[in-house]
Amino acid sequence: MALLFLVFLLFVSSVTACDRCVHRSKVAYFSSASSLLSGACGYGDLATGFNGGRLAAAVPSIYKEGAGCGACYQMRCKDPKICSKAGTTVIVTDLNTNNQTDFVISSRAFMAMAIQGKAQDVLKLGIADVEYKRVPCDYKGKNLAIRVEESSQKPNYLAISFLYQGGQTEIVGVDAAQVGSSNWNFMTRNHGAIWDTSRVPSGALQFRFVVTAGYDGKWNWAKSVLPADWKNGVIYDTGLQITDIAQEGCSPCDDGNWKLH
């Protein structure tokens, strides 16, 4: 069963490997970053510390029913008089239900696309023509972490979210077990980046999860993460760094002659 599950994941991930290609669309911005903090990914106030506040709400095809939460995208506006060639990088924290733009981003991210001294001119655009592509997330050496959500009710209900997920990856399956046990219980994606289970193993907990990156999919095992006295709202280090990068899946793949900065 596990093998069939992984084969299915590899098929699904191959369909979305075009993430690395350059896409052209329009981008709008939220006048207040707080609009993104209650976002569909469920990060809450923690999102303010992500990526310098350069946050984004993404359309369903990018949000991917929550699997796209935490993904990073480089984007640049197209007016060379006011927009830089490098643009800026945003992180997905919310769902965008407006079909006029692929992203709605924070005003800080919107202005970050400008050349020096032209941030206000970019902001005046309101909606900008952009090019964007998915890029690896880099948390400067931080390990993948698990936050125990406030909704958890020990010992019968556990909800977690993953933070600092590096690389160009998506977590698409999660299991939990007592440390030292091989009796794994699967968790379900509740919404966004939140996974939960009502079959909570006792004692300290270990986790294994399936990470996909383009055509590649593999299990990762965090052997000891939550202590037996785990507490709501606390962030626990998995000891793992996720750095996988998606393979190309488009033919041809237009890279827009970009050089990442």
Secondary structure, 3 states (H helix, E strand, C coil): CHHHHHHHHHHHHHHCHHHHCCEEEEEEEECCCHHHHCCCCCCHHHHHHCHHHCEEEECHHHHHHHCCCCCEEEEEECCCCCECCCCEEEEEEEECCCCCCCEEEEHHHHHCCECCCCHHHHHHCCEEEEEEEEECECCCCCCCEEEECCCCECCCEEEEEEECCCECCEEEEEEEEECCCCCCEEEEEEECCEEEECCCCCCCEEEEEEEEECCEEEEEEEEEEECCCCCCCCEEECCCCCCCCCCCCCCCCCCCCCCCC
